[in-house]
Amino acid sequence: KHVDENKVTEILCSYTPHTFESFIFIKTLEICGVSIVRLSSSPLPWVTYSLSGLENVVVDQLREIGKLDKDAATLRVKDYFKKLNSNYENAMPYYERKTRFSLKTLLSGTTPSHIIKNIFKSVLKEKVLKEFARYVKDISNERNYGVYFLHSQPEANSMPEAGIYYDQFQIIKKISDAMPPGLTLLVKEHPSTLTRKCDFRYRPKGFYERFCKIKNVKICPINSSTFSLIDNSKFVASISEICMTEALARSIPVISFNPVRFKNFPSNAVIDGYSASLTFLSEKLTELTKTTYSFPKNDVFWSFVNLEAFGYVNAFDEHTVPNSVSVQKIMSLNANRKAVVDFQSNYDY
């Protein structure tokens, strides 16, 4: 009624709607003919895309390809690559950094119901951790493998942006079926899953067991070194995790299940696992495992540089990589302000 009365024809979303209520609402409006524009993350922490529609199928941006300050973009990417090629402690995203257990934090709810909820969540996390531990395998002797990095859930990257692959079992099964003989797929759990927000709604009983029933799949210990896994792998796969940017910076090819995230990257460095047929994916994986494969390091670097022309640079001061929630919020606001200006200029009110 509100949409009809006010003749709403275009809506700008500051992020991909991903709660059930917001997604159903926006999707309904889209079906009814309202034009939807949304902001989405790119492979670089300081660049945000504007995308048309809720489907992650094609890049159809609100914003025209912009002018690129190539010198500034090159410097930012070089600095970021330097960080990603250092040790993992230095490169680790702020949201993955461990926080000490604190009874005060656990009991920090403002009401008795919040305190009970926090305690209940803590108990559930312990149960999930025990379930996870049952299926962990020794990977110390693995030498010929790819690695899939799980997403924590719920989040926009997995649902709705991954489409049918929000069930990550489908991704792991597809990669396993496409792998050439002699290759193992290691599955690395997202660290936040077992430290912050996991419960049986997102990691239900049997979640890890399903993976172990897939041929040539092993679950890594939670403390497995991320960069060691990446550096010794034939490929890294995920939906749209930062691990793929880390892998590319360290000259390891990736398989992405978000078709717009690495749209303009060389196809011999980034495989679109979302759109690929099983036959095509099998052929590409065979290429990656050959001794003749050569990673296109220079082309990948310039693909990262050129990302700035396709999105909004939301860096401020010296911050290109957010190191806290507050910095992340400021960077998001910067992207939103720029998108609103473009949005208004594109539509005549």
Salt bridges, closest charged atoms under 4 A:
GLU5 OE2 - LYS1 NZ 3.93
GLU30 OE1 - LYS27 NZ 3.28
GLU55 OE2 - LYS27 NZ 3.34
GLU89 OE2 - ARG97 NH1 3.07
GLU131 OE1 - ARG134 NH1 3.55
GLU131 OE1 - LYS205 NZ 3.75
GLU142 OE2 - LYS218 NZ 2.62
GLU155 OE2 - HIS151 ND1 2.51
GLU161 OE2 - ARG38 NH1 3.52
GLU161 OE1 - ARG261 NH2 3.64
ASP167 OD2 - ARG210 NH2 3.55
ASP177 OD2 - LYS173 NZ 2.71
GLU189 OE2 - ARG203 NE 2.91
ASP199 OD2 - ARG201 NH2 2.95
GLU209 OE2 - LYS213 NZ 3.85
ASP231 OD2 - ARG250 NH2 2.67
GLU241 OE2 - HIS151 ND1 3.73
GLU241 OE2 - HIS190 NE2 3.23
GLU287 OE1 - LYS284 NZ 3.71
GLU308 OE2 - ARG76 NE 2.88
GLU318 OE2 - HIS319 NE2 3.26
